[in-house]
Amino acid sequence: RQGCTKPQDPAIPRIQGLVPEIVGSTAVVHIEPISLPCTVITFYQVIVTITKERMAITKLCRGPLRAFDRHHPDQEYVSLQLPVANVTHKVAVAIGDGKTIGGIFNKPLELDRNYMLVLRVVSQMDGKKRFVCAAYEPFY
């Protein structure tokens, strides 16, 4: 961006304390747009982790993650990825609806598992990707 000498990390999403709304085997969460000078948001991702306790999200926020892999069903995965153009205002998204969007399978959630969802904001400027994350409250 013009006038920017150094890329900035995107702002950490303000979702702490928010509990996903459970609807059948899906979890509905809200994503709000983030805008900062010198930050170019590329997309928003929702990461699913299967966990019994709240885990450190720094591990999930470090770099590439893959979509659900049936060969590694207990591994964290990207369930949903929204381009920034799709988040111009607060949007509700269903995690676990079984749909494939943009080549990413939004695997149905299992009722007997413990989950934590992490919102990861990805920005890119001068060929460098930056990530910030925030976790929704664990559920099930």
C-alpha positions as CSV (number, residue, x, y, z in Angstrom):
1,R,0.0,0.0,0.0
2,Q,1.2,3.5,-0.8
3,G,2.9,5.2,2.1
4,C,3.6,2.0,4.0
5,T,7.2,1.2,4.6
6,K,6.7,-2.0,6.7
7,P,3.9,-4.5,6.6
8,Q,1.9,-4.7,9.9
9,D,0.3,-7.8,11.4
10,P,-3.4,-7.8,11.1
11,A,-5.3,-6.9,14.2
12,I,-6.2,-9.9,16.4
13,P,-9.9,-10.7,15.9
14,R,-12.1,-9.8,18.9
15,I,-13.7,-13.1,19.5
16,Q,-12.4,-14.1,22.9
17,G,-15.3,-15.4,25.1
18,L,-17.6,-16.0,22.2
19,V,-19.1,-19.4,22.1
20,P,-20.1,-21.0,18.8
21,E,-23.8,-21.5,18.4
22,I,-24.4,-25.3,18.0
23,V,-27.1,-26.1,15.5
24,G,-27.3,-29.9,14.9
25,S,-23.9,-31.1,14.0
26,T,-22.6,-27.6,13.0
27,A,-21.2,-24.7,14.9
28,V,-22.1,-21.2,13.7
29,V,-19.5,-18.5,14.3
30,H,-19.4,-14.9,13.2
31,I,-16.5,-13.2,11.4
32,E,-16.1,-9.5,11.2
33,P,-13.9,-7.6,8.7
34,I,-10.6,-6.3,10.0
35,S,-9.0,-3.2,8.4
36,L,-5.8,-1.5,9.3
37,P,-3.5,0.8,7.4
38,C,-0.5,-1.0,5.9
39,T,-2.2,-4.4,6.2
40,V,-3.6,-6.3,3.3
41,I,-5.9,-9.1,4.5
42,T,-6.0,-11.9,2.0
43,F,-8.5,-14.3,3.6
44,Y,-10.0,-15.5,6.8
45,Q,-9.8,-19.1,7.8
46,V,-11.6,-21.2,10.5
47,I,-9.4,-24.0,11.9
48,V,-10.9,-26.9,13.7
49,T,-9.0,-28.6,16.5
50,I,-10.1,-31.7,18.4
51,T,-9.1,-31.2,21.9
52,K,-10.1,-31.9,25.5
53,E,-8.6,-28.7,26.8
54,R,-7.9,-25.2,25.5
55,M,-4.6,-25.5,23.6
56,A,-2.1,-22.8,22.7
57,I,-3.1,-21.3,19.4
58,T,0.4,-20.1,18.5
59,K,1.1,-23.5,17.0
60,L,-1.9,-23.1,14.7
61,C,-1.0,-19.6,13.7
62,R,2.5,-20.3,12.3
63,G,2.1,-21.2,8.7
64,P,0.5,-23.7,6.3
65,L,-2.3,-25.9,7.4
66,R,-4.2,-28.3,5.2
67,A,-7.8,-29.1,4.7
68,F,-9.3,-32.1,6.5
69,D,-7.3,-35.3,5.7
70,R,-9.2,-38.6,6.4
71,H,-5.8,-40.3,6.9
72,H,-5.2,-38.0,9.9
73,P,-8.7,-37.4,11.4
74,D,-7.5,-36.1,14.8
75,Q,-5.2,-33.5,13.3
76,E,-6.2,-29.8,13.2
77,Y,-7.5,-28.7,9.8
78,V,-8.8,-25.7,7.9
79,S,-12.5,-26.1,7.7
80,L,-13.4,-22.9,5.9
81,Q,-11.5,-20.2,4.0
82,L,-13.2,-16.9,3.0
83,P,-11.6,-14.4,0.7
84,V,-11.6,-10.9,2.1
85,A,-14.1,-9.8,-0.5
86,N,-16.6,-12.1,1.1
87,V,-16.3,-10.5,4.5
88,T,-17.4,-6.9,3.9
89,H,-19.6,-6.9,7.0
90,K,-20.2,-9.3,9.9
91,V,-21.0,-12.7,8.5
92,A,-22.3,-15.9,10.1
93,V,-20.7,-19.2,8.9
94,A,-21.5,-22.8,9.6
95,I,-18.6,-25.0,10.5
96,G,-19.2,-28.7,9.8
97,D,-21.9,-28.3,7.2
98,G,-20.4,-31.0,4.9
99,K,-20.0,-28.6,1.9
100,T,-16.9,-28.1,-0.2
101,I,-16.1,-24.5,-0.9
102,G,-13.0,-23.4,-2.7
103,G,-11.7,-26.9,-2.7
104,I,-11.9,-27.1,1.1
105,F,-14.1,-29.8,2.7
106,N,-16.0,-28.4,5.7
107,K,-16.2,-31.8,7.5
108,P,-19.3,-32.5,9.6
109,L,-18.6,-32.2,13.3
110,E,-19.1,-35.3,15.5
111,L,-21.4,-34.9,18.5
112,D,-19.2,-36.9,20.9
113,R,-16.0,-34.9,20.3
114,N,-14.5,-31.8,22.0
115,Y,-13.7,-29.0,19.6
116,M,-12.1,-25.6,19.6
117,L,-12.4,-23.3,16.6
118,V,-9.7,-20.8,15.8
119,L,-10.2,-17.8,13.5
120,R,-7.0,-17.2,11.5
121,V,-6.6,-13.9,9.6
122,V,-4.0,-14.1,6.8
123,S,-2.4,-11.0,5.3
124,Q,0.1,-10.7,2.5
125,M,2.3,-7.8,1.5
126,D,5.5,-7.8,-0.5
127,G,5.3,-11.6,-0.9
128,K,5.3,-12.2,2.9
129,K,2.4,-13.9,4.6
130,R,1.5,-13.0,8.2
131,F,-1.0,-14.7,10.4
132,V,-2.9,-13.7,13.6
133,C,-5.3,-16.0,15.4
134,A,-8.0,-15.9,18.1
135,A,-9.9,-18.8,19.6
136,Y,-13.6,-19.2,20.1
137,E,-14.6,-20.9,23.3
138,P,-14.3,-24.8,23.2
139,F,-17.5,-26.7,22.9
140,Y,-19.2,-30.2,23.2
